[in-house]
Structure formats: structure tokens, C-alpha cells
Amino acid sequence: MRPLPISPTADGARLGARLRAARKAHGYTLEQLATAAGLTKGFLSRVERDETSLSVTSLVTLCEVISINPGSLFTAPDVELVRGDSAPAINLGGTGVSEKLMTPRGQPRVQVVHTSAEPGATGGPELYTINCEIEIVYVIKGTIDVVFADRRERLTAGDALTLRGTEPHTWENPSASRGAEVIWVLTPAPWSGSS
């Protein structure tokens, strides 16, 4: 009995591209995976470029080598779009700010918040902490100062600052005439995103 060939996934994505991404994510070179699965490097390369089909047996062997479930290559990717003009407004307690949640509500791994800060806006007069491991502050436009107990870091457009969420801090827009735009990336997500 001839093995059945495996071709594009049901959602239209190419199996080869997903297999390549899984191989790279697990740290295998093309040659290492081909050798471990008993295939030639050239054949596996053509599979990853979706130029040839793969038998079910070979697919299962490849998945066993890289320790993934074969079904994971056939599921639709988990993609959710949040458009800037319809992103939910949130209130994180600052003054002179407009904040939007740019990641889906309930996303547990990461949270992205877009802040538009008026001149003189602030995260609050008191230092605060956030219940997350890592906080990244990226300035898109203008200037903000991130204030710590012992120092102040000035960030201008294009600058990014990474800190622990448990480090007491606050922030302010030091300009009396110019607004600022800031992206905050928090991981893992510290709250559900409700207003």
C-alpha cells in the first residue's frame, strides 16, 4: 500500500513553512533533522519549500524527532487583530493620558498598552510597581522621564527602557508644550484588561 501524501493544511497554510518554523524553533538544522528522521537533506529542503509532498509516516517521524504533535502543524494559527481606532480604552491611573489596550483582553502572556500623554502628563505622583516580570517602555513620539527612587531616565522618540515590573517607578512627560506617545509591553500580562 502506497503512503498518503501530505499537502497544504486545511486553512490554506503551507505545511512546509510550518514544519520549517517548528524545526528552527526546536534548534535543529536542516541536515540534523533529515539525518535523525532518515531522510535526505535535499528532500527535506523541498518539503519545507512546499515543492513536494510528505508521507504520513515521514511526517510522524519528523514530529517525533522534534518532539511536537503532528496535529499542531494542521491547526489554524492563534491570531487576533486589535485595530488602533477600535482598541478598548483603559485607565491605569495616570493623569493627562489616553490609554488603549493593544492586545486581546485575557491574553495571559503579554500585554501591550498605547499611551498618548499630554504635556505634563504623569503616571502618578507616587512610585508604583506592576505585577509582571518585565516591563518595556518604548517612546514613539516626544519625551518621557521614567522616575525611580534614586534617579530619572529621560527617553526620547526611538528609545526603549527595560525594567522589572517590581522596580518602584513612575513616569512623566516633562514637556510643557509637546505631547508624547509611548508603548508599554508587560510580560506576563498583569491584569485582564478591563477598564
C-alpha positions in Angstrom: 0.0 0.0 0.0 1.4 3.4 -1.0 1.7 6.1 1.8 -0.7 9.0 1.5 1.0 12.3 0.7 0.6 15.3 3.0 0.0 18.6 1.3 -1.3 22.1 2.4 -3.2 22.4 5.7 -7.0 22.8 5.8 -6.7 26.6 6.5 -4.6 27.1 3.3 -1.2 27.5 5.1 1.6 25.5 3.6 2.8 22.5 5.7 6.4 23.0 4.7 6.6 26.5 6.1 5.1 25.3 9.4 7.5 22.4 9.6 10.4 24.7 8.9 9.3 27.1 11.7 8.9 24.1 14.1 12.4 22.8 13.2 14.0 26.2 13.8 12.1 26.8 17.0 13.5 23.5 18.3 17.1 24.3 17.3 17.6 21.7 14.5 19.5 22.4 11.3 18.0 21.0 8.1 20.8 18.4 8.0 20.4 17.3 11.6 16.6 16.8 11.2 17.0 15.0 7.9 19.6 12.6 9.3 17.6 11.9 12.5 14.5 11.2 10.5 16.2 9.0 7.9 15.6 11.5 5.0 17.9 13.3 2.7 18.7 16.9 3.3 17.6 17.8 -0.3 14.2 16.0 0.1 13.5 17.8 3.4 14.5 21.1 1.9 12.0 20.6 -0.9 9.3 19.6 1.7 10.0 22.8 3.6 9.6 24.8 0.4 6.3 23.0 -0.3 7.8 21.7 -3.6 7.0 18.0 -2.7 4.6 16.1 -0.6 5.5 14.1 2.6 4.1 10.7 3.6 2.2 10.4 6.8 4.9 8.1 8.1 7.7 10.6 7.4 5.7 13.4 8.9 5.1 11.4 12.1 8.8 10.6 12.2 9.8 14.2 11.8 7.4 15.3 14.5 8.7 12.6 16.9 12.3 13.8 16.3 11.5 17.4 17.1 9.0 16.5 19.9 5.9 18.1 18.5 2.4 16.8 18.0 1.7 16.3 14.2 -1.7 17.9 14.7 -0.1 21.2 15.7 1.0 21.6 12.1 -2.6 21.5 10.9 -4.3 23.8 13.4 -5.1 27.4 12.4 -2.7 29.9 13.9 -3.9 31.7 17.0 -4.1 35.3 15.5 -6.2 38.1 16.9 -6.2 41.6 15.4 -6.7 44.7 17.5 -7.1 47.9 15.4 -5.9 51.1 16.8 -9.1 53.0 16.1 -11.2 50.5 17.9 -8.9 49.3 20.7 -10.5 49.4 24.1 -9.7 52.4 26.3 -8.3 51.6 29.7 -7.5 53.6 32.8 -4.2 52.8 34.5 -4.4 55.7 36.9 -2.3 58.3 35.2 -3.3 62.0 34.6 -3.4 63.7 31.2 -3.3 60.4 29.4 -5.3 58.4 26.9 -4.5 54.7 27.0 -5.6 51.8 24.8 -5.1 48.1 25.2 -3.5 46.8 22.0 -3.5 43.1 22.9 -6.7 41.0 23.2 -8.4 41.1 26.6 -7.4 38.0 28.6 -4.1 37.4 26.7 -2.0 36.0 29.6 1.5 36.1 28.1 1.9 39.7 27.1 0.1 43.0 27.4 0.7 46.0 25.1 -0.7 49.4 26.0 -0.5 52.5 23.8 -0.4 55.8 25.8 -0.9 59.3 24.4 0.4 61.7 27.0 -0.5 65.3 27.1 2.2 67.9 28.0 2.9 67.5 31.8 1.1 64.1 31.9 2.2 61.6 34.5 1.8 58.0 35.7 1.1 59.5 39.1 3.0 61.3 41.9 3.9 58.1 43.8 6.2 55.4 42.7 4.4 52.2 41.8 5.1 48.6 40.8 3.4 46.3 38.3 2.7 42.7 38.9 4.8 41.4 35.9 8.3 40.2 35.4 9.4 42.5 32.6 8.2 46.0 31.6 9.4 47.6 28.4 8.8 51.3 27.8 9.2 52.4 24.1 8.8 56.1 23.1 7.2 56.6 19.7 7.0 60.4 19.8 8.1 63.1 22.2 9.9 62.7 25.5 9.1 61.0 28.8 11.1 60.6 32.0 10.9 57.3 33.9 11.4 58.2 37.6 13.0 55.8 40.1 13.6 56.3 43.8 17.3 57.2 43.1 17.3 58.5 39.5 15.5 59.7 36.4 15.9 58.3 32.9 15.0 60.6 30.0 13.7 58.7 26.9 13.1 60.4 23.6 11.5 59.0 20.4 13.1 55.7 19.4 14.4 55.0 23.0 13.3 51.9 24.9 13.9 51.0 28.6 13.5 47.6 30.1 13.0 47.1 33.8 11.5 44.6 36.2 7.8 45.3 36.9 8.6 45.1 40.7 11.0 48.0 40.5 9.2 51.1 42.0 8.9 53.8 39.4 6.6 56.3 37.8 6.8 58.5 34.7 6.1 61.9 33.4 6.1 63.9 30.2 8.5 66.8 31.1 7.4 69.0 28.2 5.1 71.9 28.9 4.1 72.1 25.2 4.6 68.8 23.4 2.6 65.5 23.8 4.2 62.1 23.8 3.3 58.6 22.6 4.5 55.6 24.4 4.1 51.8 24.0 4.3 49.7 27.2 5.0 46.0 26.9 4.3 43.9 30.0 5.0 40.2 30.4 3.3 38.2 31.7 0.1 40.2 31.4 -0.6 41.7 34.9 -4.3 42.3 34.5 -7.3 41.2 32.5 -7.6 44.4 30.6 -10.9 45.5 32.0 -11.4 49.3 32.5 
